Amino acid sequence: MRERRVLVVEDERTIAESVAARLRAEGFAVDIAGDGPSAVERFRSGQPDLVVLDVMLPGFDGLEVCRQIQADRPVPVLMLTARDDETDLLVGLAVGADDYLTKPFSMRELAARVHVLLRRVERASATAAPALRLGDIEINQAERRVRRGGADVHLTPTEFDLLVHLAGRPRAVLPRERLLADVWGWADGSGTRTVDSHVKALRRKLGADLIRTVHGVGYALEVPA
């Protein structure tokens, strides 16, 4: 199996080196960047399989880094934030982060989150089914590409997985906790705002009428006419 590569973007050198050391011990090849511009440059030259990304960076912040790298190609992003700030977390998820950790965090938890994110993408690619059609939306699971009205729609890895999961059960109301378990692999329901942020992103990219909110329960995908 090809060695998987992780880009760690963190301006505090001690934290960056500690994260890199733990991930190398887990079998990953690791690159480090300490500011926004070098992170984008390392991403483009190194083609990592996953990015661990701090929000607060010199040059430009992690949110801008996330926007730029997700515009290049979909890649799982685990975002780090120094505080449990609702705005930071929601904006980070909105610009393409797949998961987040609030500092201070344990290296064991970080490594576990990295493995979960990569396993989910690899499992989805290996078990890809034929293309799905929902009105004018076409979901090509083998290529992990989405088109609406004949035009490509850029989705992050988690946005794609969430769309496929909802599309496999059209009109069925799926609770947030079940979506967290099935799509994110989370055992508890503490990350419901993560689901909400990704649903908002799908609505923004594919149409506000695509996913119906069932208040107090969860979401259902409406098949477009």
Buried (B, 14 or more C-beta within 10 A) or exposed (E): EEEBBBBBBBBBEEBBBBBBEBBEEBEBBBBBBBBBBBBBEBBEEBEBBBBBBBBBBEBBBBBBBBBBBBEEEBBBBBBBBEEEEEEBBBBBBBBBBBBBBBBEBEBEEBBEBBBBBBEBBEEBEEEBEEEBEBEBBBBEBEEBBBBBEEEEBBBBBBBBBBBBBBBBEEEEBBBBBBBBBBBBBBEEBEBBEBBBBBBBBBBEBBBEEBBEEEEEEBBBBBEBE
